[in-house]
Amino acid sequence: MAYKISDACISCGACEPECPVGAISQGDTIYVINPDLCIDCGACEGVCPVGAPQQQD
């Protein structure tokens, strides 16, 4: 399942360049992950200082 960025996101942008498929972009208030592009690699989760990217069930 794809990752999703929770409301804990502080919009630091650390996750965006880590995504190998470009699934992460700046949303209106927080970063968002396009679930159709996400390959469930977890790279974003590893660099987020607040743990906002979370794997969906």
N, C-alpha and C positions, 0 to 999 in steps of 0.2 A: 504494500500500500504506500501511497505517496506521503511525503512529509507535509506538514502544515505549520505555519508560523503563528504562535499564540499571541494574545494581547500583551504578553510580557515583553514583546519586541520594543527595543529602545531606538530603533531606526539608525543603528550605527553603521550598517552596510557591510559588516565583516563577512556575512554569508554570501553576498552576491557574487564576488569574484571567485569563490570556492566552488560554485556549482559548475560541473563539467559540461552540462547540457544547456545552460542559460535559462533555467526554469525560474529563477528568482529575480523579481523586479520590485522597484519602489512603488508601493501602493499609496493611497491617500494619506494614511497616517502611520502605517507600518509596512514592512516588506512583505511580499506575498509570493507563494510558490504556485506555479501553474501545475496542477496535478496531472495534466496530460503529457507534460514534458518530464516531470520528475522520475528519475530512475531508482529512487530509494537507496541512494549510496551512503547517505549520512554525512557527507562532507560539511554541510551547513551546520549540522548539530555540533560537530567537533570544534568549530571556531566561534560559536555564539557565546558571548560573555554572560548572558542571562538564561540560556537554555530555551529560547523561544521556539526553535524548530523542533517539532515533535512528530514522531511516527504515528500515523493514523491506523486504527484497527480496521 
